[in-house]
Amino acid sequence: MDIRAMIVKAFSMRATDIHLSDGIVPHFRIDGELIPQEAYGTVKGEELREVVEDLFKELSLPFDEEKREIDFSFTVAETIRVRGNFFYERGEPALALRLIPRKIRSINELGLPEILRDIADQEYGLILVAGPTGSGKSTTIAAMIDFLNESYPYHIITIEDPIEYLFENKKSIVHQRELGRDTLSFADGLKFALRQDPDVILVGEMRDLDTMALALTAAETGHIVFATVHTNSASSAPERIIDVFPAHQQRQITLQLANTLRAVIYQRLIPKIGGGMVAVLEIMVGTPAVSNLIREGKLHQLDSIIQAGAKYGMVYYDDALVKLFREGKITRDTAIEYARNPEEVAKKI
């Protein structure tokens, strides 16, 4: 099995992921759907384990099977960045690979709203990008950080698991730290980042209480902090963070969040006309009205603020779907299928 040749082939077919496991043929995820690749034949578990072991030797990475799950990343053909996870299922080896273009595309190249430049261009504060796995969160954050990299003489520190996009120093200096190899945890990386004279910090994922508390402190003390969270809307992100903390800390965290939150960007990738995927972005900007609702604990009213906040660059999710339909990028059926309120979307289109 030539894993690198398979990756190049999959990338040329616009695949975003490759799945390999014992007893079945490889599967590529193309336009959101898993498609079997019969031409490669059935994968054998022992062969797959040997392929991964050889790959790890080539990358000078330790291959510790006792962990049973191993994250790693590498580059293929100088154009494809690969994020991998080697794991076991029913006692047999399996491999999931995410394919990422090596080149960091700009906000314009990705067709993202211009407001993202304004959101990134802060003196300090917390910028959250939310959405399900595989929704393009890392791509959006990379575009925003590279905009800062091109624009300002900043010190940018990223803490990732694993490193996905590789940044080149432009006007800024970028130091990328990988979990396991460069730091032991997101919380450790963030704690020590504050002693490394950063201007901008990327926390790959806010998974736990310590990481969230440190991210809020960093944002409060004059740094631009980017982070990803798993929520199903922009308006639910503040509640997701606050609820992680014990009751006696929640008031303090609520005030910190109200003072530091600059924006929440929620996104999903959906099928577009002609093939491929298009990003649907919901944007909540940290206006005084948003800050006041967070401070007062009236989080259920945030959706109304987003719907009424177009003049501040805010975008409600269902309205973004309607806009994509009107631009001819998605079908009527797709807009209704992915809507939060299908009946309202159907009326609008």
Secondary structure, DSSP 8 states (H G I E B T S, - for coil): --HHHHHHHHHHTTEEEEEEETTS--EEEETTEEEE-GGG----HHHHHHHHHHHHHHTT----GGGSEEEEEEEETTTEEEEEEEEEETTEEEEEEEEEESS---TTTTT--THHHHHH--SSEEEEEE-STTSSHHHHHHHHHHHHHHHS--EEEEEESS--S----SSSEEEEEEBTTTBS-HHHHHHHHTTS--SEEEES---SHHHHHHHHHHHHTT-EEEEEE--SSSTTHHHHHHHHS-HHHHHHHHHHHHHHEEEEEEEEEEE-TTSSEEEEEEEEE--HHHHHHHHTT-GGGHHHHHHT-GGGT-B-HHHHHHHHHHTTSS-HHHHHHH-SSHHHHHHH-
